[in-house]
Amino acid sequence: MKCGDVTSAKALFDRSTKKTTPVYGAMMTGLTINDQEEEAIDMFNEIHLDELHRENHSEKQKLLS
């Protein structure tokens, strides 16, 4: 995204099957640098909600064991 091609970067990100923390960080940084702060915040919130969902699922699995 160094060239400011947010559309291509987002397409590549969306196709990625291994979205690690550094991948999310790079995408959010690129969005912020390219004046798309709201999208970066939305992505952060999405990550946070997904993490909470996984934690709740794990707790349910423990209780059912």
Residue frames relative to the residue before (quaternion, step in Angstrom):
aa qw qx qy qz dx dy dz
M 1.0000 0.0000 0.0000 0.0000 0.00 0.00 0.00
K 0.3563 0.7551 -0.4805 0.2683 3.57 1.25 0.20
C 0.6926 0.4588 -0.2763 0.4832 3.57 1.15 -0.54
G 0.5489 -0.6412 0.3814 0.3768 3.58 1.26 0.07
D 0.4712 0.6719 -0.4438 0.3601 3.58 1.22 0.30
V 0.1221 -0.8414 0.5256 0.0299 3.54 0.39 1.31
T 0.6273 0.5625 -0.3418 0.4163 3.59 0.96 -0.83
S 0.6887 0.4614 -0.2830 0.4824 3.59 0.87 -0.91
A 0.6370 0.5285 -0.3276 0.4557 3.57 1.00 -0.80
K 0.6634 0.4948 -0.3060 0.4705 3.59 0.96 -0.85
A 0.6310 0.5277 -0.3356 0.4592 3.59 1.01 -0.76
L 0.6543 0.4979 -0.3020 0.4825 3.57 0.97 -0.86
F 0.6391 0.5256 -0.3149 0.4649 3.58 0.96 -0.88
D 0.6754 0.5049 -0.2961 0.4486 3.59 0.87 -0.94
R 0.6833 0.4780 -0.2856 0.4723 3.60 1.07 -0.69
S 0.5386 0.6476 -0.3939 0.3679 3.57 1.21 -0.44
T 0.2791 -0.7706 0.5519 0.1540 3.56 -0.93 0.91
K 0.7251 0.3448 -0.2180 0.5549 3.60 1.25 -0.35
K 0.0267 0.8144 -0.5749 0.0743 3.53 0.14 1.31
T 0.0713 -0.8142 0.5760 -0.0152 3.53 -0.04 1.35
T 0.7097 -0.4403 0.3284 0.4411 3.56 -1.30 0.18
P 0.6717 0.4797 -0.3289 0.4589 3.67 0.84 -0.78
V 0.6176 0.5348 -0.3521 0.4567 3.61 1.06 -0.66
Y 0.6481 0.4948 -0.3116 0.4879 3.58 0.95 -0.88
G 0.6512 0.5322 -0.3162 0.4390 3.58 0.93 -0.89
A 0.6562 0.5060 -0.3070 0.4681 3.57 0.95 -0.87
M 0.6614 0.5033 -0.3098 0.4618 3.56 0.96 -0.85
M 0.6699 0.4897 -0.3043 0.4678 3.58 0.91 -0.87
T 0.6285 0.5231 -0.3332 0.4694 3.60 1.04 -0.74
G 0.6584 0.5137 -0.3020 0.4598 3.56 0.94 -0.89
L 0.6387 0.5146 -0.3268 0.4696 3.56 0.99 -0.80
T 0.6668 0.5115 -0.2990 0.4520 3.56 0.92 -0.92
I 0.6527 0.5176 -0.3103 0.4580 3.58 0.92 -0.91
N 0.7446 0.3830 -0.2011 0.5084 3.57 1.10 -0.74
D 0.5938 -0.6482 0.3315 0.3426 3.55 1.12 0.82
Q 0.5434 0.5737 -0.4274 0.4392 3.56 1.03 0.80
E 0.0169 0.8613 -0.5051 0.0518 3.50 0.89 1.08
E 0.6296 0.5512 -0.3403 0.4289 3.58 0.97 -0.83
E 0.6577 0.4961 -0.3108 0.4741 3.58 0.98 -0.81
A 0.6239 0.5279 -0.3363 0.4680 3.58 1.06 -0.71
I 0.6523 0.4982 -0.3081 0.4811 3.59 0.99 -0.83
D 0.6302 0.5266 -0.3303 0.4652 3.59 0.98 -0.81
M 0.6496 0.5114 -0.3145 0.4664 3.58 0.99 -0.84
F 0.6311 0.5249 -0.3287 0.4672 3.58 0.98 -0.83
N 0.6690 0.4962 -0.2999 0.4651 3.58 0.89 -0.91
E 0.6225 0.5408 -0.3285 0.4605 3.58 1.06 -0.76
I 0.6409 0.5135 -0.3142 0.4763 3.58 0.98 -0.86
H 0.6649 0.5152 -0.3008 0.4493 3.55 0.89 -0.96
L 0.6705 0.4893 -0.3012 0.4693 3.60 0.90 -0.88
D 0.6356 0.5243 -0.3265 0.4632 3.58 1.02 -0.78
E 0.6417 0.5210 -0.3151 0.4664 3.57 1.01 -0.83
L 0.6470 0.5099 -0.3166 0.4703 3.60 0.97 -0.83
H 0.6332 0.5340 -0.3237 0.4574 3.56 1.00 -0.83
R 0.6668 0.4957 -0.3030 0.4667 3.59 0.93 -0.89
E 0.6386 0.5205 -0.3280 0.4622 3.60 1.00 -0.78
N 0.6581 0.5026 -0.3083 0.4682 3.58 0.94 -0.85
H 0.6344 0.5266 -0.3244 0.4637 3.57 1.02 -0.80
S 0.6504 0.5141 -0.3130 0.4634 3.58 0.97 -0.86
E 0.6492 0.5124 -0.3172 0.4641 3.58 0.97 -0.82
K 0.6352 0.5197 -0.3294 0.4668 3.59 0.99 -0.78
Q 0.6425 0.5234 -0.3210 0.4585 3.57 0.99 -0.86
K 0.6433 0.5178 -0.3225 0.4627 3.59 0.98 -0.81
L 0.6688 0.5054 -0.3007 0.4548 3.57 0.94 -0.86
L 0.6910 0.4788 -0.2748 0.4667 3.56 1.05 -0.74
S 0.5667 0.6187 -0.3778 0.3916 3.59 1.22 -0.33
